[in-house]
């Protein structure tokens, strides 16, 4: 019962508005850390985060190219802050913690039961994601925030699309349809050492008919976005390769997808995605780092290519992209390394 109470408390914290200043500021330092603002992190202040107050922190922006919620899909986000050694100079407390701001990417979409597709992240649509642990909706399109103290972990299981009651003027409500697209976690800790230990992962579950899939993936740091990615190709003989590509640049662009066999020879003709909307392509607080996404399978884009192994390549036409590649075989789903 005590564990359940702790979990419910942590999930209640998820619903604190992103712009609210919490009482626990152990994720901020009283002085500017010397190791922020370089590598994969950026320096931030309480003024930047909340519009007032004092304190300094390190920020990193990580991207999951695709969440999938509804129509049988469930996404579960897990966060972990390992036990931290107490240090002096925190705004409150003695042990470093971290705070996370979560929002769906500007290119996320909602597919209604009639197959119409509309923007998920537009505030006027009042969309959120239903969380089973609290029996309510997370306002992911508008953003939400939570803290994770030293030596703790939590998870949020998102099972269906929701309408946010505070937006519609009614109660939170689950609705039918599929929400999918990029989701962004912006993590702040008092120094780069603590920030490097803050861990987030996303698990996908699909239960549909005789299919029961589960896979867990790590996010991609926005500073690791690049114009070209390559992943192993497994197609045919029961295997299906699926992928999602996200625009991580500050201008609209298309992405060329090409297949090669084990000898480097092209398999068929390369395909070009529709134009993907821009994000900011930046590691800046409260900005959408990524924009539009394109998701498909190899047979969905290239048709029946038979049984092939080799590689699948993704090239942005004008700038950086981020890629997620998955592989299914029979009744299992796994992630594929993309570099």
C-alpha positions as CSV (number, residue, x, y, z in Angstrom):
1,X,0.0,0.0,0.0
2,X,2.9,2.4,0.8
3,X,4.4,1.7,-2.7
4,X,1.0,2.3,-4.3
5,X,0.7,5.6,-2.5
6,X,4.1,6.7,-3.6
7,X,3.3,5.9,-7.2
8,X,0.0,7.8,-7.1
9,X,1.9,10.8,-5.6
10,X,4.5,10.7,-8.3
11,X,1.8,10.6,-11.0
12,X,0.0,13.4,-9.4
13,X,3.2,15.4,-9.9
14,X,3.0,14.7,-13.6
15,X,0.0,17.0,-13.8
16,X,1.8,20.1,-12.5
17,X,1.7,22.6,-15.4
18,X,5.0,23.0,-17.1
19,X,5.1,26.7,-16.1
20,X,4.5,26.1,-12.4
21,X,7.5,26.5,-10.0
22,X,7.7,23.5,-7.6
23,X,8.8,23.9,-4.0
24,X,11.6,21.3,-4.4
25,X,14.4,22.9,-6.4
26,X,17.0,20.3,-5.9
27,X,17.4,20.1,-9.6
28,X,18.9,23.6,-9.6
29,X,22.2,24.9,-8.3
30,X,22.8,28.3,-6.6
31,X,25.7,28.9,-8.9
32,X,26.2,28.3,-12.6
33,X,27.8,24.9,-13.1
34,X,31.0,25.1,-15.0
35,X,30.3,22.0,-17.1
36,X,26.9,23.1,-18.6
37,X,26.5,24.7,-22.0
38,X,28.7,22.2,-23.8
39,X,28.5,18.8,-25.3
40,X,24.9,17.5,-25.3
41,X,23.6,20.0,-22.7
42,X,22.7,23.6,-22.4
43,X,22.7,26.0,-19.5
44,X,19.4,27.2,-18.1
45,X,18.2,29.4,-15.2
46,X,15.1,29.6,-13.0
47,X,14.2,32.7,-15.0
48,X,14.2,30.7,-18.2
49,X,12.3,27.8,-16.7
50,X,9.7,29.6,-14.6
51,X,10.0,33.3,-15.4
52,X,11.2,34.1,-11.9
53,X,13.4,32.8,-9.0
54,X,17.0,32.0,-8.8
55,X,19.0,28.9,-9.7
56,X,21.0,27.3,-12.5
57,X,20.8,24.0,-14.2
58,X,21.8,21.8,-17.2
59,X,19.3,21.0,-19.9
60,X,19.2,18.2,-22.5
61,X,16.5,17.5,-25.0
62,X,15.9,13.9,-26.0
63,X,13.5,12.6,-28.6
64,X,11.5,9.5,-29.1
65,X,10.7,9.5,-32.8
66,X,7.3,7.9,-32.3
67,X,4.8,7.1,-29.5
68,X,1.7,5.1,-30.4
69,X,-1.4,5.2,-28.2
70,X,-4.9,3.9,-29.1
71,X,-6.2,1.3,-31.5
72,X,-4.6,-1.5,-29.5
73,X,-1.3,0.4,-28.9
74,X,0.0,1.4,-25.5
75,X,3.1,3.5,-24.7
76,X,4.8,3.4,-21.4
77,X,7.4,6.0,-20.4
78,X,9.9,5.0,-17.6
79,X,12.1,7.4,-15.8
80,X,15.0,6.7,-13.4
81,X,17.3,8.9,-11.2
82,X,19.9,6.7,-9.6
83,X,21.0,7.4,-6.0
84,X,23.0,10.7,-6.0
85,X,25.8,11.7,-3.6
86,X,24.8,14.8,-1.6
87,X,26.5,17.9,-2.8
88,X,26.5,21.5,-1.5
89,X,25.0,24.5,-3.3
90,X,21.6,23.2,-4.4
91,X,18.7,25.7,-4.2
92,X,16.9,23.2,-1.9
93,X,17.9,19.9,-0.4
94,X,21.3,18.2,-0.6
95,X,20.9,15.4,-3.1
96,X,20.6,16.2,-6.8
97,X,17.3,15.4,-8.6
98,X,16.0,16.1,-12.0
99,X,12.9,17.6,-13.5
100,X,11.4,16.7,-16.9
101,X,9.1,18.7,-19.2
102,X,7.3,16.4,-21.6
103,X,5.4,17.4,-24.8
104,X,4.4,15.7,-28.0
105,X,6.2,17.0,-31.1
106,X,4.6,19.6,-33.3
107,X,4.2,16.9,-36.0
108,X,2.3,14.4,-34.0
109,X,-1.0,13.3,-35.5
110,X,-4.4,11.9,-34.4
111,X,-6.1,9.4,-36.7
112,X,-9.9,9.4,-36.1
113,X,-12.1,6.3,-36.4
114,X,-13.1,7.6,-39.9
115,X,-9.4,7.6,-40.9
116,X,-9.2,11.4,-41.0
117,X,-5.8,12.7,-39.8
118,X,-5.5,16.0,-37.8
119,X,-2.8,17.6,-35.8
120,X,-2.5,16.1,-32.3
121,X,-0.4,18.9,-30.7
122,X,-2.6,21.8,-31.7
123,X,-4.0,23.2,-28.3
124,X,-7.4,23.9,-29.8
125,X,-8.0,20.2,-30.3
126,X,-7.8,19.6,-26.5
127,X,-6.0,16.2,-27.0
128,X,-4.2,14.4,-24.3
129,X,-3.2,10.8,-23.4
130,X,-5.0,8.7,-20.9
131,X,-2.9,7.4,-18.0
132,X,-4.1,4.2,-16.4
133,X,-2.3,4.8,-13.0
134,X,-4.2,7.9,-12.2
135,X,-7.3,7.2,-14.3
136,X,-7.0,10.6,-16.0
137,X,-5.5,12.4,-18.9
138,X,-2.0,13.8,-19.3
139,X,-2.1,17.1,-21.2
140,X,0.8,16.1,-23.4
141,X,0.0,18.4,-26.3
142,X,0.3,21.5,-24.1
143,X,3.1,19.9,-22.0
144,X,3.4,18.7,-18.4
145,X,6.2,18.5,-15.9
146,X,7.4,16.4,-13.0
147,X,10.4,16.0,-10.7
148,X,12.2,12.8,-9.8
149,X,14.2,12.8,-6.6
150,X,17.5,10.9,-6.0
151,X,17.1,7.1,-6.0
152,X,13.6,7.0,-7.4
153,X,11.8,5.8,-10.6
154,X,8.4,6.1,-12.0
155,X,6.4,5.2,-15.1
156,X,3.4,6.5,-17.0
157,X,1.3,4.0,-19.0
158,X,-0.6,5.7,-21.8
159,X,-3.5,3.6,-23.1
160,X,-5.8,5.8,-25.1
161,X,-6.4,9.2,-26.5
162,X,-8.2,11.7,-24.3
163,X,-9.9,15.0,-24.4
164,X,-8.6,17.3,-21.7
165,X,-11.6,18.5,-19.5
166,X,-10.0,21.7,-18.5
167,X,-9.7,22.6,-22.2
168,X,-13.2,21.4,-23.3
169,X,-15.0,22.8,-20.3
170,X,-16.1,19.3,-19.2
171,X,-14.5,16.2,-17.7
172,X,-11.5,14.3,-19.0
173,X,-12.7,11.7,-21.4
174,X,-11.2,8.8,-23.3
175,X,-11.9,8.8,-27.1
176,X,-11.3,6.3,-29.9
177,X,-8.5,6.8,-32.4
178,X,-4.7,6.6,-32.7
179,X,-2.3,9.2,-31.6
180,X,1.3,8.9,-32.8
181,X,4.4,10.9,-33.6
182,X,7.4,12.3,-31.9
183,X,7.5,13.0,-28.1
184,X,10.1,15.2,-26.5
185,X,11.6,15.0,-23.0
186,X,13.5,18.0,-21.7
187,X,15.5,17.1,-18.6
188,X,17.1,19.6,-16.2
189,X,19.6,18.6,-13.4
190,X,21.9,20.8,-11.3
191,X,25.1,19.8,-13.1
192,X,26.2,17.7,-16.1
193,X,27.2,14.7,-14.0
194,X,23.7,14.3,-12.5
195,X,22.1,15.0,-15.9
196,X,24.1,12.2,-17.6
197,X,22.6,9.7,-15.1
198,X,18.9,10.7,-15.7
199,X,17.4,7.9,-17.7
200,X,14.2,7.8,-19.7
201,X,12.9,4.9,-21.9
202,X,9.8,4.3,-23.9
203,X,8.1,0.9,-24.3
204,X,5.5,0.1,-27.0
205,X,2.8,-2.6,-26.5
206,X,0.4,-3.9,-29.1
207,X,-2.4,-6.3,-28.3
208,X,-4.5,-7.1,-31.4
209,X,-6.0,-10.5,-32.2
210,X,-3.3,-13.0,-31.9
211,X,-0.5,-10.4,-31.9
212,X,1.1,-9.4,-28.6
213,X,4.1,-7.2,-29.1
214,X,6.4,-5.4,-26.7
215,X,9.6,-3.4,-27.3
216,X,11.6,-0.9,-25.3
217,X,13.7,1.9,-27.0
218,X,16.1,4.6,-25.9
219,X,15.6,8.2,-26.9
220,X,17.9,10.1,-29.2
221,X,19.6,13.3,-28.0
222,X,18.7,16.2,-30.2
223,X,22.5,17.0,-30.5
224,X,22.9,13.5,-32.0
225,X,20.6,14.3,-34.9
226,X,22.3,14.1,-38.3
227,X,21.4,14.2,-42.0
228,X,22.0,10.5,-42.7
229,X,21.2,7.2,-40.9
230,X,21.7,3.6,-41.7
231,X,20.2,0.5,-40.1
232,X,20.2,-3.3,-40.8
233,X,17.4,-4.5,-43.2
234,X,15.6,-7.8,-42.5
235,X,12.7,-8.3,-44.9
236,X,10.8,-11.4,-45.9
237,X,10.7,-15.0,-44.6
238,X,8.5,-13.8,-41.7
239,X,10.5,-10.6,-41.1
240,X,9.1,-7.1,-41.6
241,X,11.2,-3.9,-41.1
242,X,9.3,-0.8,-39.9
243,X,10.6,2.7,-39.5
244,X,9.9,6.2,-38.4
245,X,11.8,9.2,-39.5
246,X,11.5,12.7,-37.9
247,X,12.6,16.1,-39.2
248,X,15.1,17.5,-36.7
249,X,16.0,20.6,-38.6
250,X,14.7,24.2,-38.7
251,X,13.3,23.9,-42.2
252,X,10.8,21.7,-44.0
253,X,12.4,18.8,-45.8
254,X,11.9,15.4,-47.5
255,X,13.8,12.2,-46.6
256,X,15.1,9.8,-49.2
257,X,14.8,6.1,-48.1
258,X,17.0,3.6,-50.0
259,X,17.6,-0.2,-49.6
260,X,20.8,-2.0,-50.3
261,X,21.7,-5.7,-50.3
262,X,24.6,-7.2,-48.4
263,X,27.0,-6.3,-51.3
264,X,25.9,-2.6,-51.2
265,X,23.9,-2.9,-54.4
266,X,20.6,-0.9,-54.6
267,X,17.4,-2.9,-54.1
268,X,14.8,-1.2,-56.3
269,X,14.5,2.5,-56.6
270,X,14.9,4.9,-53.6
271,X,11.7,6.5,-52.3
272,X,11.1,10.0,-51.1
273,X,8.8,10.9,-48.2
274,X,6.3,13.7,-48.3
275,X,7.6,17.0,-47.0
276,X,8.1,17.0,-43.2
277,X,7.4,20.2,-41.3
278,X,10.3,21.8,-39.4
279,X,11.0,22.0,-35.7
280,X,13.6,24.3,-34.2
281,X,16.4,21.7,-34.4
282,X,17.6,23.1,-31.2
283,X,18.4,22.3,-27.5
284,X,16.3,25.2,-26.2
285,X,13.8,25.1,-23.3
286,X,10.1,25.0,-24.2
287,X,10.8,24.7,-27.9
288,X,9.7,21.9,-30.2
289,X,13.0,20.5,-31.3
290,X,11.5,18.3,-34.0
291,X,8.7,18.6,-36.5
292,X,6.9,16.3,-38.9
293,X,7.4,12.5,-39.0
294,X,6.8,9.7,-41.6
295,X,6.2,6.1,-40.5
296,X,5.9,3.1,-42.7
297,X,7.1,-0.5,-43.3
298,X,9.5,-1.6,-46.0
299,X,6.7,-3.5,-48.0
300,X,4.4,-0.5,-47.4
301,X,6.8,1.9,-49.1
302,X,8.6,-0.4,-51.5
303,X,6.1,-3.1,-52.2
304,X,7.0,-6.8,-52.2
305,X,10.8,-7.1,-52.5
306,X,11.0,-10.7,-51.6
307,X,13.4,-12.0,-48.9
308,X,16.3,-9.5,-48.5
309,X,18.9,-8.6,-46.0
310,X,21.2,-5.7,-46.1
311,X,20.7,-2.1,-45.1
312,X,18.1,0.7,-45.1
313,X,19.4,4.2,-45.5
314,X,17.7,7.6,-44.7
315,X,19.0,10.9,-46.0
316,X,17.5,14.3,-45.2
317,X,17.3,16.6,-48.2
318,X,18.4,19.7,-46.3
319,X,19.3,18.9,-42.7
320,X,19.2,16.7,-39.7
321,X,16.8,13.9,-39.1
322,X,16.2,11.2,-36.3
323,X,15.3,7.6,-37.1
324,X,13.7,4.7,-35.3
325,X,13.8,1.2,-36.9
326,X,11.9,-1.8,-35.6
327,X,11.7,-5.4,-36.8
328,X,8.9,-7.9,-36.4
329,X,9.1,-11.6,-36.9
330,X,6.0,-13.8,-36.2
331,X,4.7,-12.7,-32.9
332,X,7.7,-10.7,-31.7
333,X,8.9,-7.1,-32.1
334,X,12.4,-5.7,-31.6
335,X,14.4,-2.6,-32.0
336,X,17.1,-2.4,-34.7
337,X,20.2,-0.2,-34.2
338,X,20.3,2.9,-36.4
339,X,23.5,4.9,-36.8
